[in-house]
Amino acid sequence: MNKEYDSLVKVFEGKIIPLYKEMALAYWDASITGKDEDYKKSMDAEIAANNIMSDTSLFASFKKVKESGLITDSIKKRELDMIYNGMLTKQIDGTLMKQMVELSNQIEKKFSTFRAEINGKKVTDNEIEEILSASTDNKKLENAWVSVKKLGPVVADDIIKLVKLRNEVAKSLGFNNYHEMKLTLDDQNPKEVEQLFLELDNLTSKSFATLKDEIDTYLANRLKIKKEELRPWHYQNRFFQEAPKIYNVDLDSYYKDKDIVAFTKDYFGGINMDISGIIEKSDLFEKEGKMQHAYCTDIDNEGDVRVLCNVTSNQKWMGTMLHEYGHASYDKYIDPSLPFFLREPAHTFTTEAVAMIMGRLASNSNWMQSMLKIDDKEKQKISEESFKMLRLEQLVFSRWAQVMYNFEKGMYANPDQDLNKLWWDLVEKYQMMKRPEGRNEPDWATKTHIATSPCYYHNYLLGELLASQLNNYIVTNIIKGTDFKNPSYVNNKEIGNYFIEKVFKPGRKYYWNDMIEKATGEKLTAKYYAKQFVD
């Protein structure tokens, strides 16, 4: 059976690896050129790869090996699990798959083409966000918020239909619902994730209530209304998922006219992570037709790691560069002797955690002093306010993520319930924000992730939890310090070696929580996030 498995994997890799590489290269080219032919080349490779992943006879061969129980080597067993789970999601009725793809595309098109209207004039999302963040006119704020929520009735019925189709697929593969299936096949135990969210709620609810009162006091004064009159349109964005601007923090001036790329290279080099080769292959500055966002890609799981950015000299792009090269360093230092399908991070959220821990440094006063050579007076000036802002951002986001996680979990468990009520019950519980009186609209449907990136949002928060857990281990055991809020990692090679040996090198060799336990001495917990941002 081991020989049969080895032969099977060899055939499978021979088919799928070239397509993955072709897809990644074409998408990279498309991101830079914006050319339709590059996007089409990437899509064609993805379709071809999906055809292999959905091959029923190939899947049956892997299933036979898995069910035999005769593969006892731990590396092979882990590899088999990754291949099996990846293929299982594709083993569905072709008609059902076609329905889901078509419906999903229809919903995405509706999201893309919808424009809110204010006083008969169509406005973009950016214009809505500008009004919500800058205006102090209560009627104008309410109109902007209500206008963008009119998307809800346009897409809600289609989303519910798609949810039911996804549940049908999940049940056909032996799961209770799609939420359970998505987490399980993404190498997560749904009960483990639920426990982490319960733990985080218990640790953050009181502190958030205090912080929320501070936010409400600031906003009520700014808007010249009573605190009890505050409604969702007063919190400076559509979902209260980002921190309102209640502190006077401006870090951009410290990065103005500075070489952001050089700082990134020097910082990572100083902790024993040589990213110079990755920088040479990367595309880091604006150009016509180029994607305006940022991402890191591992083209071939063989060392061809690249980063796309659009760097300008400000704090946002300093943080983004540190974030993306956190991803890049992880990819670079995965053990190349591992099988192809284990040559990737332990989980999506573990690479996010590394990126987040690095990205946080751009507003860390100790890191800024070491890298930017600012004096003690300047450091003191930014230290308290910048951490207060980071803490506010973290806690506001953590409560919003609770809404998203619990709503999707509830929606897939019972899509026929009153979803409008479920949404606002969760908003009031976790975000402590009052629902508008008498409102009964599908406001939940205006969050694109619910339709287009289902049951994924919780990974962002798990990444933040792990970032704080890794930070706690580093400060306690490597730096041997007590400053868990603003530690400086600059020029500490032991920190880089720790990441490389304990986090990066194992790749996907272990279940993610086993990797975390080996790296930090404990399984993933919310207590260090609370220690950093709550206590």
C-alpha positions as CSV (number, residue, x, y, z in Angstrom):
1,M,0.0,0.0,0.0
2,N,2.9,2.4,0.7
3,K,4.3,1.7,-2.7
4,E,0.9,2.2,-4.3
5,Y,0.5,5.5,-2.4
6,D,4.0,6.7,-3.5
7,S,3.2,5.9,-7.1
8,L,-0.2,7.6,-6.8
9,V,1.2,10.8,-5.4
10,K,3.9,10.9,-8.1
11,V,1.3,10.8,-10.8
12,F,-0.9,13.4,-9.0
13,E,2.0,15.8,-8.5
14,G,3.1,15.5,-12.1
15,K,-0.4,16.7,-13.2
16,I,-1.1,19.3,-10.5
17,I,2.2,21.0,-9.7
18,P,2.8,22.5,-13.2
19,L,-0.7,23.9,-13.2
20,Y,-0.3,25.5,-9.8
21,K,2.9,27.1,-10.9
22,E,1.4,28.3,-14.2
23,M,-1.6,29.7,-12.4
24,A,0.6,31.6,-9.8
25,L,3.0,33.0,-12.5
26,A,0.1,34.2,-14.7
27,Y,-1.7,35.8,-11.8
28,W,1.6,37.6,-10.8
29,D,2.0,38.9,-14.3
30,A,-1.7,40.0,-14.4
31,S,-1.3,41.8,-11.1
32,I,1.5,43.9,-12.6
33,T,0.2,44.4,-16.2
34,G,-3.5,44.4,-15.7
35,K,-3.8,42.5,-19.0
36,D,-6.9,40.4,-19.7
37,E,-4.8,37.7,-21.4
38,D,-2.8,37.2,-18.2
39,Y,-5.9,36.9,-16.0
40,K,-7.4,34.4,-18.5
41,K,-4.2,32.3,-18.5
42,S,-4.4,32.2,-14.7
43,M,-8.1,31.3,-14.8
44,D,-7.5,28.6,-17.4
45,A,-4.8,27.0,-15.3
46,E,-7.1,27.1,-12.2
47,I,-9.9,25.4,-14.1
48,A,-7.5,22.7,-15.3
49,A,-6.3,22.2,-11.7
50,N,-9.9,22.0,-10.5
51,N,-10.6,19.4,-13.1
52,I,-7.8,17.2,-11.7
53,M,-8.9,17.9,-8.1
54,S,-12.5,16.8,-9.0
55,D,-11.3,13.6,-10.9
56,T,-13.5,10.9,-9.3
57,S,-11.3,7.9,-10.1
58,L,-8.2,9.7,-8.8
59,F,-10.1,10.6,-5.6
60,A,-11.3,7.0,-5.3
61,S,-7.7,5.8,-5.3
62,F,-6.7,8.2,-2.6
63,K,-9.8,7.3,-0.6
64,K,-9.0,3.6,-0.8
65,V,-5.5,4.3,0.5
66,K,-6.8,6.5,3.3
67,E,-9.5,4.0,4.4
68,S,-7.0,1.1,4.4
69,G,-5.2,2.6,7.5
70,L,-2.0,1.1,6.2
71,I,-0.1,4.4,5.8
72,T,1.6,4.7,9.1
73,D,4.5,7.1,8.4
74,S,3.5,10.4,10.0
75,I,4.6,12.6,7.1
76,K,2.8,10.5,4.5
77,K,-0.3,10.4,6.6
78,R,-0.3,14.2,7.0
79,E,0.3,14.6,3.2
80,L,-2.6,12.2,2.4
81,D,-4.9,14.1,4.7
82,M,-4.1,17.4,2.9
83,I,-4.7,15.9,-0.6
84,Y,-7.8,14.0,0.5
85,N,-9.4,17.1,2.1
86,G,-8.6,19.3,-0.9
87,M,-10.1,16.8,-3.3
88,L,-13.2,16.0,-1.2
89,T,-14.6,19.5,-1.6
90,K,-14.6,19.0,-5.4
91,Q,-16.4,15.7,-5.3
92,I,-19.9,17.1,-5.8
93,D,-22.6,16.8,-8.3
94,G,-21.7,18.8,-11.5
95,T,-25.2,20.4,-11.8
96,L,-25.0,21.6,-8.2
97,M,-21.5,22.9,-8.7
98,K,-22.7,24.8,-11.9
99,Q,-25.6,26.3,-10.0
100,M,-23.3,27.5,-7.2
101,V,-20.8,29.0,-9.5
102,E,-23.4,30.8,-11.5
103,L,-25.2,32.1,-8.4
104,S,-22.0,33.2,-6.8
105,N,-21.0,35.1,-10.0
106,Q,-24.4,36.8,-10.1
107,I,-24.1,37.9,-6.5
108,E,-20.5,39.2,-7.1
109,K,-21.7,41.2,-10.1
110,K,-24.5,42.7,-8.0
111,F,-22.0,43.7,-5.3
112,S,-19.7,45.2,-8.0
113,T,-22.3,47.2,-9.8
114,F,-24.4,48.4,-6.9
115,R,-24.0,52.1,-6.1
116,A,-25.6,53.8,-3.2
117,E,-27.7,56.9,-4.0
118,I,-27.8,60.1,-1.9
119,N,-30.3,62.8,-3.0
120,G,-30.6,61.1,-6.4
121,K,-26.8,61.1,-7.0
122,K,-24.9,57.8,-7.2
123,V,-21.9,57.6,-4.8
124,T,-19.0,55.1,-4.4
125,D,-18.1,53.1,-1.3
126,N,-15.1,55.4,-0.8
127,E,-17.4,58.4,-0.8
128,I,-19.7,56.7,1.7
129,E,-16.7,55.9,3.9
130,E,-15.5,59.5,3.6
131,I,-18.9,60.9,4.7
132,L,-19.2,58.4,7.6
133,S,-15.7,59.2,8.9
134,A,-15.6,62.9,8.4
135,S,-19.1,64.4,8.6
136,T,-20.7,65.7,11.8
137,D,-24.1,66.2,10.2
138,N,-26.4,63.6,11.8
139,K,-28.9,63.5,9.0
140,K,-26.2,63.2,6.4
141,L,-24.6,60.4,8.3
142,E,-27.9,58.5,8.6
143,N,-28.7,59.0,4.9
144,A,-25.3,57.7,3.9
145,W,-25.5,54.6,6.1
146,V,-29.1,53.8,5.0
147,S,-28.3,54.3,1.3
148,V,-25.5,51.8,1.3
149,K,-27.6,49.3,3.2
150,K,-30.1,49.3,0.3
151,L,-27.8,46.7,-1.3
152,G,-29.1,44.2,1.3
153,P,-32.5,43.5,-0.3
154,V,-30.8,43.3,-3.7
155,V,-28.6,40.3,-2.8
156,A,-30.2,38.7,0.3
157,D,-32.5,36.2,-1.4
158,D,-29.6,35.0,-3.6
159,I,-27.3,34.7,-0.7
160,I,-29.8,32.5,1.3
161,K,-30.3,30.4,-1.8
162,L,-26.5,30.0,-2.1
163,V,-26.2,29.1,1.6
164,K,-28.8,26.3,1.1
165,L,-26.9,25.0,-1.9
166,R,-23.7,25.0,0.1
167,N,-25.5,23.1,2.9
168,E,-26.7,20.6,0.3
169,V,-23.2,20.0,-0.8
170,A,-22.0,19.6,2.8
171,K,-24.7,17.1,3.6
172,S,-23.9,15.1,0.5
173,L,-20.3,14.8,1.8
174,G,-21.4,13.7,5.3
175,F,-21.4,17.0,7.2
176,N,-24.2,18.7,9.2
177,N,-23.8,22.0,7.3
178,Y,-21.4,24.0,5.2
179,H,-19.9,25.9,8.1
180,E,-18.9,22.6,9.8
181,M,-17.5,21.3,6.5
182,K,-15.5,24.4,5.6
183,L,-13.7,24.5,9.0
184,T,-13.2,20.7,9.1
185,L,-11.7,20.4,5.6
186,D,-9.6,23.5,6.2
187,D,-7.9,21.5,9.0
188,Q,-9.8,23.1,11.9
189,N,-11.9,21.5,14.6
190,P,-15.1,23.5,14.8
191,K,-15.5,22.9,18.5
192,E,-11.9,24.1,19.1
193,V,-12.5,27.3,17.2
194,E,-15.8,27.9,19.1
195,Q,-14.0,27.5,22.4
196,L,-11.4,30.1,21.4
197,F,-14.1,32.6,20.5
198,L,-15.9,31.9,23.8
199,E,-12.6,32.4,25.7
200,L,-11.9,35.7,23.9
201,D,-15.4,37.0,24.6
202,N,-15.0,36.3,28.3
203,L,-11.6,38.0,28.4
204,T,-12.6,41.1,26.4
205,S,-16.2,42.0,27.1
206,K,-15.7,44.1,30.2
207,S,-12.7,46.0,28.8
208,F,-14.5,46.6,25.6
209,A,-17.5,47.9,27.5
210,T,-15.3,50.5,29.2
211,L,-13.6,51.4,25.9
212,K,-17.0,51.6,24.1
213,D,-18.1,54.1,26.7
214,E,-15.0,56.1,25.9
215,I,-15.8,55.9,22.2
216,D,-19.4,56.9,22.8
217,T,-18.4,59.9,25.0
218,Y,-16.1,61.2,22.3
219,L,-18.5,60.7,19.4
220,A,-21.5,62.2,21.3
221,N,-19.4,65.3,22.1
222,R,-18.2,65.5,18.5
223,L,-21.7,65.1,17.1
224,K,-23.4,67.2,19.8
225,I,-25.9,64.5,20.7
226,K,-26.6,62.4,23.9
227,K,-24.8,59.0,24.1
228,E,-28.1,57.2,24.1
229,E,-28.8,58.7,20.7
230,L,-25.8,57.1,19.0
231,R,-26.7,54.7,16.2
232,P,-24.7,52.6,13.8
233,W,-24.1,55.5,11.3
234,H,-22.2,57.4,14.0
235,Y,-19.3,55.0,14.3
236,Q,-17.3,56.2,11.3
237,N,-17.6,53.2,9.1
238,R,-20.4,50.9,7.7
239,F,-20.0,48.1,10.2
240,F,-18.0,49.5,13.2
241,Q,-15.3,47.1,12.2
242,E,-12.5,49.7,12.4
243,A,-11.6,51.9,15.3
244,P,-13.1,55.4,15.2
245,K,-10.5,58.2,15.2
246,I,-10.7,59.2,18.9
247,Y,-6.9,59.7,19.4
248,N,-4.6,62.2,17.9
249,V,-2.0,59.9,16.4
250,D,0.0,60.8,13.2
251,L,2.9,58.6,12.5
252,D,3.2,59.4,8.8
253,S,5.6,62.3,9.5
254,Y,8.2,59.9,10.9
255,Y,8.3,57.8,7.7
256,K,8.1,60.7,5.2
257,D,10.9,60.7,2.6
258,K,12.3,57.5,4.3
259,D,13.4,54.4,2.3
260,I,10.7,52.0,3.4
261,V,12.2,49.1,1.3
262,A,15.6,49.6,2.9
263,F,14.1,49.6,6.4
264,T,12.3,46.3,5.7
265,K,15.4,44.7,4.3
266,D,17.6,45.9,7.2
267,Y,15.1,44.9,9.9
268,F,14.6,41.3,8.6
269,G,18.4,41.0,7.9
270,G,19.0,42.1,11.5
271,I,16.9,39.2,12.9
272,N,18.8,36.7,10.6
273,M,16.2,36.5,7.8
274,D,17.8,37.4,4.5
275,I,15.0,38.7,2.2
276,S,17.3,40.4,-0.3
277,G,16.6,37.7,-3.0
278,I,12.9,38.0,-2.4
279,I,13.1,41.8,-2.8
280,E,14.9,41.4,-6.1
281,K,12.0,39.3,-7.5
282,S,9.3,41.6,-6.0
283,D,7.4,44.5,-7.6
284,L,7.1,47.2,-5.0
285,F,6.1,50.5,-6.6
286,E,3.1,52.0,-8.4
287,K,2.8,51.6,-12.1
288,E,0.0,52.0,-14.7
289,G,-2.4,49.0,-14.8
290,K,-0.9,47.4,-11.7
291,M,-3.1,46.0,-8.8
292,Q,-3.3,48.7,-6.1
293,H,-3.3,46.3,-3.1
294,A,-0.5,44.1,-1.7
295,Y,0.1,40.4,-1.4
296,C,2.8,37.8,-1.1
297,T,3.0,34.7,-3.3
298,D,5.0,31.5,-3.3
299,I,5.1,30.6,-7.0
300,D,6.3,27.0,-6.8
301,N,6.8,25.9,-3.1
302,E,10.5,25.7,-4.2
303,G,11.8,29.1,-3.1
304,D,10.4,31.5,-5.7
305,V,8.7,33.8,-3.2
306,R,7.6,37.3,-4.3
307,V,5.8,40.4,-2.9
308,L,3.6,42.9,-4.7
309,C,3.2,46.3,-3.0
310,N,2.7,50.0,-4.0
311,V,5.0,51.6,-1.5
312,T,4.9,55.3,-0.6
313,S,6.7,56.7,2.4
314,N,4.1,56.5,5.2
315,Q,3.2,54.4,8.2
316,K,0.6,52.4,6.4
317,W,3.1,51.1,3.8
318,M,5.8,50.5,6.4
319,G,3.3,48.3,8.2
320,T,2.3,46.6,5.0
321,M,5.9,45.9,3.9
322,L,6.7,44.4,7.3
323,H,3.4,42.4,7.1
324,E,4.0,41.0,3.6
325,Y,7.7,40.2,4.2
326,G,6.5,38.3,7.4
327,H,4.5,36.1,5.0
328,A,7.5,35.9,2.6
329,S,10.0,34.9,5.3
330,Y,7.6,32.2,6.4
331,D,7.4,30.8,2.9
332,K,11.2,31.1,2.3
333,Y,12.3,29.1,5.4
334,I,9.9,26.1,5.1
335,D,11.9,22.9,5.1
336,P,12.4,22.2,1.3
337,S,12.8,18.5,2.0
338,L,9.1,18.2,3.0
339,P,6.6,16.8,0.4
340,F,5.1,19.4,-2.0
341,F,1.7,19.6,-0.2
342,L,3.3,20.2,3.2
343,R,5.6,22.9,1.9
344,E,3.3,25.6,3.1
345,P,2.4,27.3,6.4
346,A,0.8,25.2,9.1
347,H,-2.5,27.1,8.4
348,T,-3.7,30.3,6.7
349,F,-3.9,32.0,10.1
350,T,-0.4,31.0,11.2
351,T,1.2,32.9,8.4
352,E,-1.3,35.8,9.1
353,A,0.0,35.7,12.7
354,V,3.6,36.2,11.6
355,A,2.6,38.9,9.2
356,M,0.6,40.6,11.9
357,I,3.3,40.5,14.5
358,M,5.7,42.1,12.1
359,G,3.2,44.6,10.8
360,R,2.4,45.9,14.3
361,L,6.0,47.0,14.6
362,A,5.4,50.0,12.3
363,S,3.6,51.8,15.2
364,N,5.8,50.4,18.0
365,S,7.7,53.2,19.6
366,N,10.7,51.1,20.6
367,W,11.0,49.6,17.1
368,M,10.7,53.1,15.6
369,Q,13.4,54.5,17.8
370,S,15.8,51.7,16.9
371,M,15.1,51.8,13.1
372,L,14.4,55.6,12.6
373,K,16.9,56.8,15.2
374,I,14.4,59.1,16.9
375,D,15.4,60.5,20.3
376,D,13.9,59.6,23.7
377,K,11.6,62.7,23.7
378,E,10.1,61.8,20.3
379,K,9.7,58.2,21.4
380,Q,7.9,59.2,24.6
381,K,5.6,61.5,22.6
382,I,4.3,58.7,20.4
383,S,4.6,55.7,22.8
384,E,1.4,56.0,24.7
385,E,-0.9,57.4,22.0
386,S,0.2,54.9,19.4
387,F,-0.3,51.9,21.7
388,K,-3.8,53.2,22.7
389,M,-4.7,53.4,19.0
390,L,-3.4,49.9,18.4
391,R,-5.3,48.6,21.4
392,L,-8.5,50.3,20.2
393,E,-8.1,48.9,16.7
394,Q,-7.6,45.4,18.1
395,L,-10.5,45.4,20.5
396,V,-13.0,46.9,18.1
397,F,-12.0,44.4,15.4
398,S,-12.1,41.4,17.9
399,R,-15.8,42.2,18.7
400,W,-16.7,42.7,15.1
401,A,-15.1,39.3,14.2
402,Q,-17.3,37.8,16.9
403,V,-20.4,39.1,15.0
404,M,-19.1,37.6,11.7
405,Y,-18.2,34.2,13.2
406,N,-21.4,33.7,15.2
407,F,-23.6,35.0,12.4
408,E,-22.2,32.6,9.8
409,K,-22.3,29.7,12.3
410,G,-26.0,30.5,13.1
411,M,-27.0,31.1,9.5
412,Y,-25.6,27.8,8.2
413,A,-27.1,25.9,11.1
414,N,-30.6,27.4,10.2
415,P,-30.8,29.6,7.1
416,D,-34.6,29.8,7.5
417,Q,-34.5,31.7,10.8
418,D,-35.0,35.4,11.0
419,L,-31.5,36.4,9.9
420,N,-32.2,40.1,10.2
421,K,-32.9,39.6,13.9
422,L,-30.0,37.3,14.4
423,W,-27.6,39.9,12.9
424,W,-28.7,42.8,15.2
425,D,-28.9,40.5,18.3
426,L,-25.2,39.7,17.7
427,V,-24.3,43.4,16.9
428,E,-25.9,44.5,20.2
429,K,-24.3,41.7,22.2
430,Y,-20.7,41.9,20.9
431,Q,-20.3,45.4,19.5
432,M,-22.7,47.0,22.1
433,M,-24.2,49.1,19.3
434,K,-27.9,49.9,19.3
435,R,-30.0,48.7,16.3
436,P,-32.1,51.4,14.6
437,E,-35.6,51.5,15.9
438,G,-38.1,49.5,13.9
439,R,-35.5,48.4,11.3
440,N,-36.1,45.0,9.7
441,E,-33.8,44.8,6.7
442,P,-31.2,42.3,5.6
443,D,-28.3,44.5,6.6
444,W,-26.1,41.4,7.1
445,A,-26.2,40.8,3.4
446,T,-24.2,43.9,2.7
447,K,-21.0,42.4,4.0
448,T,-19.4,40.9,0.9
449,H,-17.4,38.2,2.8
450,I,-20.6,36.4,3.8
451,A,-21.4,35.7,0.1
452,T,-17.9,35.5,-1.5
453,S,-15.5,34.3,1.3
454,P,-17.7,32.1,3.4
455,C,-16.7,30.9,6.8
456,Y,-13.2,32.4,6.6
457,Y,-13.4,35.6,8.6
458,H,-12.6,33.9,11.9
459,N,-9.0,33.2,10.7
460,Y,-8.2,36.9,10.9
461,L,-8.9,36.9,14.6
462,L,-7.1,33.6,15.2
463,G,-4.1,35.2,13.5
464,E,-4.2,38.1,16.0
465,L,-4.4,35.7,18.9
466,L,-1.4,33.7,17.8
467,A,0.6,36.9,17.1
468,S,0.2,37.9,20.7
469,Q,1.0,34.3,21.9
470,L,4.2,34.3,19.9
471,N,5.1,37.8,21.1
472,N,4.6,36.7,24.7
473,Y,6.9,33.7,24.3
474,I,9.6,35.9,22.6
475,V,9.5,38.6,25.3
476,T,9.5,36.1,28.1
477,N,12.0,33.5,26.8
478,I,14.3,35.3,24.3
479,I,14.3,39.0,25.2
480,K,13.7,38.1,28.8
481,G,11.9,41.4,29.4
482,T,8.6,42.6,30.7
483,D,7.4,45.0,28.0
484,F,4.8,42.9,26.1
485,K,3.2,45.9,24.5
486,N,6.1,47.6,22.7
487,P,8.9,45.1,22.5
488,S,11.8,45.8,20.0
489,Y,13.0,42.8,18.0
490,V,15.6,44.9,16.2
491,N,19.0,43.1,15.6
492,N,18.0,40.1,17.8
493,K,19.1,37.1,15.7
494,E,17.7,34.7,18.3
495,I,14.2,35.9,17.5
496,G,14.7,35.2,13.8
497,N,16.2,31.8,14.6
498,Y,13.2,31.0,16.8
499,F,10.7,31.8,14.0
500,I,12.7,29.9,11.5
501,E,13.2,26.7,13.5
502,K,10.0,26.5,15.5
503,V,7.4,28.1,13.3
504,F,8.5,28.3,9.6
505,K,10.6,25.1,9.0
506,P,7.9,22.6,10.1
507,G,5.6,23.9,7.3
508,R,2.4,21.9,7.4
509,K,4.1,18.8,8.9
510,Y,2.0,19.1,12.1
511,Y,-1.6,20.0,12.8
512,W,-1.5,23.8,13.4
513,N,-2.3,23.5,17.2
514,D,0.4,20.9,17.6
515,M,2.9,23.3,15.9
516,I,1.8,26.1,18.2
517,E,2.2,23.9,21.3
518,K,5.7,22.8,20.2
519,A,6.6,26.5,19.5
520,T,5.1,28.2,22.6
521,G,4.6,25.4,25.1
522,E,0.8,25.8,24.9
523,K,-2.0,25.3,22.4
524,L,-3.6,28.4,20.9
525,T,-5.2,30.6,23.6
526,A,-6.8,34.0,23.8
527,K,-5.1,34.9,27.2
528,Y,-2.0,36.5,25.7
529,Y,-4.0,38.6,23.4
530,A,-5.9,39.8,26.4
531,K,-2.6,40.3,28.3
532,Q,-1.3,42.5,25.5
533,F,-4.5,44.5,24.7
534,V,-6.9,44.1,27.6
535,D,-5.1,43.9,31.0
